[in-house]
Structure formats: C-alpha cells, structure tokens
Amino acid sequence: MKVKINYSIDFEDVPVEVERLFSKATKSYSDELKKLFEANVNNPTEFVELIEKFRLANGDLDNILAECQGIMGGYLQALVATNVNAATEVEENEAEDG
C-alpha cells in the first residue's frame, strides 16, 4: 500500500531533497532493470515475476519523477519571483536616490 507523506523543509534545501528522492528512485529502477536483463525465459515463473516487478518499478519511478518535476517547477517559479522582486526593489531604490 502506498501512502502520501507531506513535510516541510527550508527553501534552500529543496534541490538537495529532490536529488535524494531522484537518486533513490533511479537506483531502485536501475536495480530492477539489471534483474530484467538477466531474466531467463526458460524459467517462466521467474520471468513473469521479474516483468511484474519491473513494471511496478517503472510506475514508481514515473510517480517520483512527476513529484520531482512538480517540486522543482515550484522551486524555479519561486526563484524567478524572488529575482523579480529583488530587481524591482533595486529599481525603486535607484529611483528614490535619483
């Protein structure tokens, strides 16, 4: 059973946390892919089980990649907004000093 967990981290830690999630997911996927390449069609039970595990790993990877994409997309938007606000403040200060 899958559950969704929500938690907060500091803004500057977002890339590190996304990297941790991404690395864990891709490592797991890579492990399942290696097993799939070693699959033996002469052992149908094992073959079917390996394919099922790989398909599940593929779905898990897709979900985590979607999460990483969403998190980093929001992070990027926040960075852009922060830069726009900083630039606006500089312009306002320059105009006041003008």
N, C-alpha and C positions, 0 to 999 in steps of 0.2 A: 504494500500500500504506500502511496506517495502522499506526503503532506507538504504544505507550503509554510515556509518559515520567513517571517519578516523581522528585520533588525536594523538598527541604525549604526552608521559609522561616520567618522569625520570625513568631510568633503575631500580633503587631500589624500585620504586612504582609499578612495574609490578605485583608482587604477590598480592598486595592489590587490584589492579584494577581487576585482574582476579577473585579474591574472591568476589568482589562486583558484577560482571557480573554473576558469577556462583550462588551466593546466590539469586539474583533477579530472575534468570531463574528457579531455583529449587523451590522457593517459589510459583511462578506463577503456575508451573506444579503441585505442591502439592495441591494447592487450587482447580485446575480443577479436580484432581484425587479424592479429597474428594467429590466434587459435583457428580462425576460419580458414586461413591459408593452409593450415595443417590438417584440415578436415579430410577424413577418409570416407569416400563414398561407398567403400566396401563394408563399412560398419554403419548401416542405415540409421540405427538408433542414435548413435553419437552424432552422425551427420545432421539429422533433424534437430537435435538438441543444440548443436553449435549454431545452426542457422537461426533458431529461435532466440538464442542469447544475443547473437549479433544484431538481429532486427530490433530487439529491445534496447540494446546499447545505442543503436542508431537513433531511436526515438528519444532516448535520454539525452544524447548529445544534441539533437535538434532543439529540445526544450531548453537546455542550458545555454546553447548558443543564442537562442532568442532572448533569454534573460540577460546575457552579457551585452547583446546588441542594444536592448532597451535601456539598460543601466548606463552604458557608455554614451548612448544618444542623449539621455538626460543630462549626463555629466558635461558633454560637449555644449549643449544648449546653455547650461549654467555658466560655463567658461566664457562663452560668447557674450552672454548678458552681463557678466562681470566686467569684461573688457569694454563693452559699450558704455556701461555706467562709469567706469574709470575715465574713459576718453571724454565723456560728457562733463564730468567734474573738472577735468583739466581745462577744457574749453571755457567752462563757466568761470573758473578762477582766472584764466588769462583775460577774459572779457572784463572782469571786475578790476583787474590790475591795469587794464588797457590804456 
